[in-house]
Amino acid sequence: MGAMRMLGWGVLLLSTACGASRTAVTKAEPGTGGSGRGSDESAIASTTRRYVDEDLGFEIIRPTAEWQLDETNERTPEGLAIPVILRHRVTGAQVVLQVAPGVATPVQFAERLTQGLRQQPGFTTTDPQPIALSDNAVGFDFQVGEGVRGKVAVREGNGGRVLMMLATWPTEASADITQSVDALMAGVRPLPEPSVAVRATPRTP
């Protein structure tokens, strides 16, 4: 059951990534992005290149201003959150972030996602390998036909969550885009867990 849910996530997330990349140019150009709510926050995030979601417990530090951040607040049919999509203005590359409850380890998520994608027509993937994002982070590369390349990174978040990132970019994009994608993925991090001492501080009467 859990494996099927994760497979559904992978297929949905990939269709979100590939589908959104076709319309990114028309949707991404005006303004600083965002979903309409919190436009002031979007403007602030755009200038500082730092985005914080305290509810889901993560932050994103964008490596360059070429990465536009759009809040989506979408959920999969299983209720998993897709809080943001990041688009590279120049190449059309994008990174979709999903936050899932920690019902499996990052390795288990990556393995099941790899198996699911390999069953889709035109997909080839590498095997999941440890990556440098954190002690327990794993990732793999994939290709869809001749036109799309991508990579997935999965790492533990805070509060018992898992952060999953799926990047896609056109095959003809320069080699620099993979470095930019790697830098962006490294900038997606769990917020520090609140310490017990802070929460236990007595209030003055």
N, C-alpha and C positions, 0 to 999 in steps of 0.2 A: 504494500500500500504506500509506504513512504517513498519507495523507489519510483513508483508511478507518479507520485506528486512531484518529485524532483525532475523526472523526465518531462512532465508537463511544463514545469517551470522553464527548463532549458529550451524547449521548442518555442514557448511563448516569448521568452526573453530574446531569443535569436530572431524571431519574426518581428518583435518590437524594434530590435536594433537594425535589421536590414530594411524593414519598412520605413522606419523613421529617417534613415539615411537618404532615401529617395526624395523626401520632402523637406529635408533640413534647410536647404538654401532659402526657400521661400519663407519658411517659418522663422529662420534664425536671424535674418538680416535686420529687421527693424528693432530698435531699442536694445536693451541689455538682456532680454529673455525673461523667463519666468512664466508662471501660469496665470498671471493676472492678479493673484492674491499676493500681498506682500511685495508690491513693486518697489517700495522704498528699500526693503531688505535686499532685493535683487540688485538694486543700484549699488548698495553698500558692498555686497558680495563681489560685484563686478569690479569695483575699484580696488578692493583689498585682496581679491583672489582667494579669500578664505570663506568657506561656507560651513556653518555649524548646525546640526540637527540634534538638539538635546533630547527630543522625544525618542529618537531611534539610536542615539548614542554614538554619533560619528561626526567627523569633520573632513572637509576636503580642502586641500591646498592646491590650487591650480598652478602648474609650472609656468604658464604664460597666459597673457590676456587673449590669446587666440582660441583658448578653450572657453566656450560659452556654456553656462550652466542653466538648465531649465528645470524647474520644479514640476513634477508630474502628479505626485500624490496618488498614483495609480496602484491598484492591487490586482494580483492574479486571482483566478477563481478560488484558489485555496486560501486567499487572504494574505499572501506574502506581499510585502511593501516594495514598490518601485518608486523611491522618493525623488530621484533625479536622473536626468540624462545629460551627459556632457558632449558637446559637439565641437569639433575642430573646424574653425571657420574656413581655413584655407583648403584642406584636403577632403573634408566631408567625413573624416573618421569620427567615430563616436564611442563613448563608454556608457553603458547602462549599468546602474548600481541597483542591486536588490538586497534587501535586508530580510533574513529568514530567521525563524526561531531555531535554536541550536538542537534540532532533533537528530542531527548527525554531525560527525566531525568534518572539518574542511576536506580531508582526504576522501571521506565517504561521499560527500556532495560532489566533488570533482570526478570521482570514479563513475558514479551513476550518471552524471551529466555527459561524460565522455561516451559511455555505452549508449545513451539515448541519442546523441548526435550522430554516432556512427551508423545508426539505423535509418537516418534520414537520407534521401537521395542526394548525391553530389557532395556529401560531407566527407572530409578526411580529418583526423585529429591525431596529435601526438599523445603519448601516455602522460598522465599527470605526474609532475615532478615537484619536489620541494623548491620554493622560490624564496627570494631574500626579503620579502615584505615583513615577515615575522617568523618566529620559531616554528609555527605550525602551518604556515601558508603553503598552498600548493597551486599549481597552474598548468595549463596546457595550451598549445597552439592549435588552430584549425584552419581549414580552407573550405570555401563553398564554391565549387566549380572553378572556373578560371578567373572570376572577377572579384572575389571577396576573400580577404584574409582576416584572421582575428586571433584573439587570445582570451583566455578566461583565467581569473585569479580569484581564489577563495581563501579568506582568512577569518579568524575568530574576531567577533566584535565584543562589545561589553554587554552586560545584562543577559548573558546566555544566548546572544544572537550570533549569526554568521553573516559576514559581508561578502557578497559575490559580485564580481565585476566582469562584464562581458564587453570586449572591445571589437569593433569591426572597422576596416578601412579598405579602400579600393586597392586592388593588386598593383595598379600602376603608380601608387603614391611612392614618394622617395623613401629611402631607408631611414631618413630622419624621423619619420612619423612613428616608427616603432619605439625609438628613444623617447619621443614625446608621450606616447601611450604609457610606456613604462614609468616615466616620471609622474604622470597623472595618477596611475594606480598606486604608486608609492605615497602619493599625497592623500589617499583615502585611508583614514585611520580611525580606530575607536577612540572615543573620548576617555580620559582617565575615569576610572570608577570613583564615585564619591567615597571618601574614607569614612570609616565608622566614627573616628574621633570628631570629625566635623559635624556629622549628623547628631552625635551624642552631646554636643556642647549645650550646656543648660542656658536657657534664656534668662536674662535679668528681669526681675519683677517690675 
